[in-house]
Amino acid sequence: MSHFKYSFIFTALSLALISVWGFHTNGLTGIATALFFTSILIVMEVSLSFDNAVVNASILRDWDDYWKKIFLTIGIIVAVFGMRLLFPILIVAQTADMGMLDVWRLALDNPALYSEKLTEHHAEISAFGGMFLLLVFLNFLFDEEKSIHWFSSFEKIVSKLGKIEAVSTLVALYILLFVAGSDSTVLIAGIWGVIVYLSVHALGVILEYLNSRKNRAASNVAKGSIGGFIYLEMLDASFSFDGVIGSFAITNDIVIIMVGLGVGAMFVRSMTIYLVDKGTLDSYIYLEHGAHYAIGALALIMIFGSIGLHIPEIITGLIGVSFIIWAYYSSKKHKS
């Protein structure tokens, strides 16, 4: 339980804050309403992001204590205030030609209109985040150096495609072209998702070279570094896009959304460290595979969602959890 100590403290403080906010908006009834919706959002965020925690753990397990602490401190600030609060406000500010303070007032005074303006850009957000996550999955799938295979026959065959230079990017772009068709908005947003993914990796390699003074080909995201930290934050951001927009189906209150999703994000961080410290991924060898397949499914759901194919968040979450449970039982069977 020590791994979750700060998450529980953060939760208690957050629920106290949201109770004050609820009382401010509608007295005792407001407190009950705020606590109810906040609890739903916390559960939703944790259930949707468990696969995120597993993938984070697979990256973080080789990091030193310093970078783990950075991930849990600065990282959680970026996750809670950056992605759950500032990013949606920034989107509305840019697209509606408004100042960020004006958008904040709009979110507080007219949350329905704020929600409407944000969801107007669901297509671009889904295409961007979906392409980033798709590349995470494809690079795992086509990794020719991967020695553990869950779906053995299939994965052994596709991993050989990793010998083809930039095969993941090629496949991702083909999928984007197929889905987007003539929709230039979705196409451009998806291309930016690819560009950001490649740029983060390029930045990581450059920083690793500067730090080591050696031009090593190994990816820096497997080590504690600023490049790896940026990669993890972008990964978290891609996971959070759909959760932020989907949360408006539960409540339009931006404060409740930020607190609920923020607490969920904190638990995901603690869960990541727990998986690392307990060596869970070493004991259950297919968990990482299950998480990446869940990411692949989420990526495709987001990409197709960019052209109007809506799948409820509960279904998305169940798909992710199903892959994790499946991988867990496959790992137990392998151990026995």
Secondary structure, DSSP 4 states (H G I P E B T S, - for coil): -GGGHHHHHHHHHHHHHHHHHHHHHHHHHHHHHHHHHHHHHHHHHHHHTHHHHHHHHHHHTTS-HHHHHHHHTHHHHIIIIIIIIIHHHHHHHHHTT--HHHHHHHHHH-HHHHHHHHHTTHHHHHHHHHHHHHHHHHHHHT-TT----SSHHHHHHHHGGGGSTTHHHHHHHHHHHHHHTT-HHHHHHHHHHHHHHHHHHHHHHHHHHHHHSS---S-GGGSSSHHHHHHHHHHHHHHHHHHHHHHTTT---HHHHHHHHHHHHHHHHHHHHHHHHTTHHHHSTTHHHHHHHHHHHHHHHHHHHTTT----HHHHHHHHHHHHHHHHHHHHHHH-
